[in-house]
C-alpha cells in the first residue's frame, strides 16, 4: 500500500504546484452497498495519475474521464452512479449501491476549488488541526470550517462528512488516527502493521534499543525515550489510542498517567487481572481519580480467547475499533 494513500489533499496540492494540474473527487453521499463513505477522496493529475479512491474501484475510470474534462473546462460537476444507470453498470457498480461524487478542478478562481482553500486544508492537516471544507453545490463558494461552528461540532465528533441540512457538502479533515504503543514486545510486532492497515499512524515508544530496533520493527516509527517524555512530544488528543505492553511499571505507569491526563479515546494495558489490581493501587497513590482509572481497558483486548501475540494484537485492535466507533 502506498504510504500516501491517505494524503489526498497533499498530493493534489503538489501536482498543482508542479504545474501538472489537479482535480479532487469527493464522495458526497451514498446509498445501499456503495463501498466508500462520504468524504472519501480521489486526486487526479492532468496526466491521469491517481491517488486515493471514491468507490474501491467501481467508478474510478469514469471519474477520471470526467476529472480530465473538468480540468480542461474549469467546471466542477456532480456525478451520480447507480444500478439503474447504464453508465454505472458499465463501470462495475452493479451490486445495489448508488454513489454521488463531486469532481472539482483545482484553480485560482471560482467555480474551481480555490488553491488557497486547498493550501489551508493541507496546513491544518499537517498541524493535526481538525478542519472542514464547506461547499455550496449551487454557487460553488467554499469556506474553511472548524469544530467551533455550532452546526458542525457534532459532525466533527462523529467524523461525518456529506451533505448537511442546507444541501452543502461538508468535507471533514480530522487528524489522522494515531496509535502509540509502549513496549517493543512480540505483540507490538503484530499490532503495528495491523493498525496501519486499519488506518492508524503507529508509533512505538521504548527506551530499550534492543527491543525497539529496526531489525524487529522494519519501517516503523521508533522513539527511544522514556514514555512520559515521548508521549508529551508526540501529543495526545482525541484521535489517539495508547497501548502499554512492557509489564514494567517504570515504563508503563508514566505512559498511563500521561494518557489519563489527555483526551485519548482509548487506553489499553497488558497484564492479568491481578497485575492490573496492583497497577491501580500504584496509580491511586499517584493521585489518579476513580473516574480516570475507569478509562483503562485491562486486561487489554476483547475476550476472544487469544493465546499468541498475533491473536492478542487482533483482540486489542478490535477493542480499539469498538472504542472509536462507540460500540457497546
C-alpha positions in Angstrom: 0.0 0.0 0.0 1.4 3.4 -0.9 2.4 5.3 2.2 0.5 8.4 0.9 -2.9 6.7 0.3 -4.5 8.9 2.9 -2.7 12.2 1.9 -5.0 13.1 -1.0 -5.2 16.9 -0.5 -1.4 17.0 -0.1 -0.9 15.0 -3.3 -3.3 17.3 -5.2 -1.5 20.4 -4.0 1.8 19.0 -5.1 0.5 18.2 -8.5 -1.0 21.7 -8.9 2.1 23.4 -7.7 4.3 21.4 -10.1 2.1 22.6 -13.0 0.7 19.1 -13.7 -2.9 20.1 -13.0 -5.0 18.6 -10.2 -8.6 17.6 -9.6 -10.2 16.4 -6.3 -13.1 14.0 -6.5 -15.1 13.6 -3.3 -17.9 11.2 -2.3 -20.9 13.4 -1.5 -23.3 10.7 -0.4 -24.0 7.0 -0.9 -27.0 4.7 -0.7 -27.1 0.9 -0.4 -23.8 -1.1 -0.7 -21.5 1.6 -2.1 -18.1 0.7 -0.7 -16.7 4.1 0.2 -18.2 6.6 2.8 -19.0 10.2 2.2 -15.9 12.4 2.3 -13.6 9.8 0.7 -11.4 11.4 -1.9 -9.5 10.7 -5.1 -6.9 13.0 -6.6 -6.3 13.0 -10.3 -3.5 14.8 -12.1 -3.6 16.3 -15.6 -1.7 13.2 -16.8 -4.3 10.8 -15.4 -2.3 9.8 -12.3 -4.5 8.9 -9.3 -4.2 8.7 -5.5 -7.0 7.5 -3.2 -10.4 6.2 -4.2 -14.1 7.1 -4.2 -15.5 3.6 -4.8 -12.9 0.9 -4.2 -12.5 0.6 -8.0 -16.1 0.5 -9.2 -16.4 4.0 -10.7 -12.8 5.4 -10.7 -12.4 5.0 -14.5 -15.5 7.1 -15.2 -14.5 9.7 -12.6 -11.0 10.1 -14.1 -12.5 10.8 -17.5 -14.8 13.5 -16.0 -11.9 14.9 -14.0 -9.8 15.5 -17.1 -12.8 17.2 -18.8 -13.2 19.3 -15.6 -9.6 20.3 -15.7 -10.0 21.4 -19.4 -13.1 23.5 -18.9 -12.6 24.6 -15.3 -16.1 23.5 -14.3 -16.9 21.3 -11.3 -19.5 18.6 -11.8 -21.7 16.3 -9.7 -21.8 12.7 -10.9 -24.2 10.0 -9.8 -23.8 6.3 -10.4 -26.3 3.7 -9.5 -27.7 0.3 -10.7 -30.4 2.0 -12.7 -27.9 3.9 -14.7 -26.4 2.1 -17.7 -23.2 4.1 -17.3 -22.8 2.9 -13.8 -23.3 -0.7 -14.9 -20.6 -0.3 -17.4 -18.1 0.8 -14.8 -19.0 -2.1 -12.5 -21.4 -0.7 -9.8 -24.0 -3.4 -10.2 -24.2 -4.5 -6.5 -27.2 -2.5 -5.4 -25.3 0.7 -4.4 -25.5 4.3 -5.6 -22.8 6.9 -5.2 -22.7 10.7 -5.8 -19.3 12.2 -6.5 -18.2 15.9 -6.7 -15.4 16.5 -9.2 -13.5 19.8 -8.6 -10.6 21.1 -10.7 -8.1 23.0 -8.6 -7.6 26.6 -9.8 -7.2 30.2 -8.9 -10.9 31.3 -9.3 -14.4 30.1 -8.8 -16.0 27.8 -9.7 -12.8 25.8 -9.3 -11.6 24.7 -5.9 -9.5 27.7 -4.9 -5.9 26.8 -4.5 -5.7 28.9 -1.3 -8.5 26.8 0.3 -6.6 23.7 -0.6 -3.4 25.1 1.0 -5.2 26.0 4.2 -6.6 22.4 4.4 -3.1 21.0 3.9 -1.6 23.3 6.5 -4.3 22.4 9.1 -3.8 18.6 8.4 0.0 18.9 8.9 -0.6 20.5 12.3 -3.2 17.9 13.3 -5.9 20.6 13.5 -9.4 19.4 12.6 -10.7 21.4 9.6 -13.5 21.1 7.1 -14.3 22.5 3.7 -18.0 23.5 3.2 -19.0 23.7 -0.4 -22.2 25.3 -1.7 -23.1 23.0 -4.5 -25.1 25.7 -6.3 -22.8 28.7 -6.2 -19.5 26.8 -5.7 -18.5 29.1 -2.9 -16.4 27.4 -0.2 -15.2 28.2 3.3 -13.0 26.6 5.8 -14.8 25.3 8.9 -13.7 24.3 12.4 -15.4 22.3 15.2 -16.2 25.6 16.9 -19.0 26.2 14.4 -22.1 25.1 16.3 -23.9 23.4 13.4 -20.8 21.4 12.6 -19.5 20.4 16.0 -21.4 17.1 16.1 -20.2 16.2 12.6 -16.6 16.6 13.7 -17.2 14.4 16.7 -18.7 11.7 14.6 -16.3 12.2 11.7 -19.3 12.5 9.4 -18.7 14.2 6.0 -21.5 14.6 3.5 -24.5 16.8 2.7 -25.8 18.9 5.5 -29.4 20.1 6.1 -28.8 23.0 3.8 -27.6 20.8 0.9 -24.0 21.9 1.2 -21.1 19.4 1.0 -19.2 19.2 4.3 -15.8 17.5 3.8 -14.0 16.9 7.1 -10.3 16.5 7.6 -10.0 15.3 11.1 -6.5 14.5 12.3 -5.3 11.0 11.2 -5.9 8.3 13.8 -2.7 7.7 15.8 -1.7 4.6 17.8 1.1 4.9 20.4 2.4 1.6 21.6 4.7 1.4 24.6 6.9 -1.6 24.6 8.7 -3.3 21.7 7.4 -6.8 22.5 6.1 -9.6 20.3 2.6 -8.3 20.5 3.7 -4.9 19.2 5.4 -6.6 16.2 1.9 -7.8 15.1 -0.1 -4.8 16.3 1.7 -2.0 14.5 1.2 -3.4 10.9 -2.4 -4.4 11.7 -3.0 -0.8 13.0 -1.6 0.7 9.8 -3.9 -1.4 7.6 -6.8 -0.1 9.7 -5.8 3.5 9.0 -3.7 4.4 12.1 -0.3 6.1 12.1 1.5 3.8 14.6 4.4 4.9 16.8 6.5 2.6 19.0 8.0 4.0 22.2 10.7 2.1 24.1 13.9 3.4 25.5 15.5 -0.1 25.2 17.3 -0.2 21.9 17.4 -4.0 21.8 13.5 -4.1 21.9 12.7 -1.2 19.7 15.1 -1.9 16.9 14.9 -1.5 13.1 15.5 -5.3 12.8 12.5 -6.1 14.9 10.3 -3.3 13.5 11.4 -2.5 10.0 10.0 0.7 8.6 8.2 1.7 11.8 8.5 5.0 13.7 10.6 4.2 16.8 11.2 6.6 19.7 13.9 5.6 22.2 12.9 7.9 25.0 11.2 7.4 28.4 7.4 7.1 27.7 6.3 10.2 29.6 8.7 12.4 27.7 7.9 10.6 24.4 4.1 10.9 24.8 4.5 14.6 25.7 6.4 15.2 22.5 4.1 13.2 20.3 1.0 15.0 21.5 -2.0 13.0 22.7 -5.5 14.0 21.5 -9.0 12.6 20.9 -7.8 10.9 17.7 -5.1 8.9 19.6 -5.1 5.4 21.2 -2.4 4.3 23.6 -1.5 0.7 24.4 1.1 -0.2 27.1 2.8 -3.7 26.7 6.0 -3.7 28.7 4.9 -5.3 32.0 7.4 -2.9 33.6 5.9 -0.3 35.9 8.8 2.0 35.4 7.9 2.2 31.7 4.1 1.6 31.7 3.0 3.7 34.6 4.4 7.1 33.3 2.8 6.4 29.9 -0.6 5.5 31.6 -0.5 8.7 33.7 0.2 10.8 30.6 -2.6 9.2 28.7 -5.1 9.6 31.5 -4.3 13.3 31.7 -5.1 13.7 28.0 -8.1 13.2 25.7 -7.1 9.9 24.1 -10.1 7.9 23.1 -8.6 4.6 24.2 -6.0 3.4 26.7 -5.3 -0.4 27.0 -2.8 -2.0 29.3 -1.4 -5.5 29.1 -1.4 -7.7 32.2 -3.6 -10.1 34.2 -6.4 -9.1 36.5 -4.0 -9.4 39.4 -1.4 -7.3 37.7 -4.0 -4.7 36.9 -5.1 -4.6 40.5 -1.6 -3.8 41.7 -1.3 -1.2 38.9 -4.5 0.5 40.1 -3.1 0.7 43.6 0.1 2.5 42.3 -2.0 4.9 40.2 -4.3 5.8 43.1 -1.2 6.5 45.2 0.0 8.8 42.3 -3.2 10.8 42.6 -5.3 9.4 39.8 -9.1 9.6 40.4 -11.5 6.6 40.1 -13.1 8.3 37.0 -9.7 8.4 35.3 -8.8 4.8 36.2 -12.2 3.7 34.8 -10.9 4.7 31.4 -8.3 1.9 31.3 -9.0 -1.2 29.3 -7.3 -4.0 31.2 -6.5 -6.8 30.6 -6.1 -5.3 27.1 -8.2 -6.6 24.2 -11.6 -8.2 23.7 -12.0 -11.5 25.3 -11.8 -13.8 22.3 -9.6 -16.5 23.9 -6.5 -15.1 22.3 -3.3 -17.0 23.1 -0.4 -16.0 20.8 0.9 -12.5 20.2 -0.9 -12.0 16.9 -4.2 -13.0 18.4 -3.7 -10.6 21.3 -2.9 -7.9 18.8 -6.1 -8.7 16.9 -8.2 -8.6 20.1 -6.5 -5.3 21.0 -7.2 -3.6 17.6 -10.8 -4.9 17.7 -11.3 -3.3 21.1 -9.7 0.0 19.9 -12.1 0.0 17.0 -15.0 -0.6 19.3 -14.0 2.4 21.4 -13.6 4.6 18.3 -16.9 3.7 16.8 -18.9 3.7 20.0 -19.6 0.0 20.2 -21.5 -1.1 23.3 
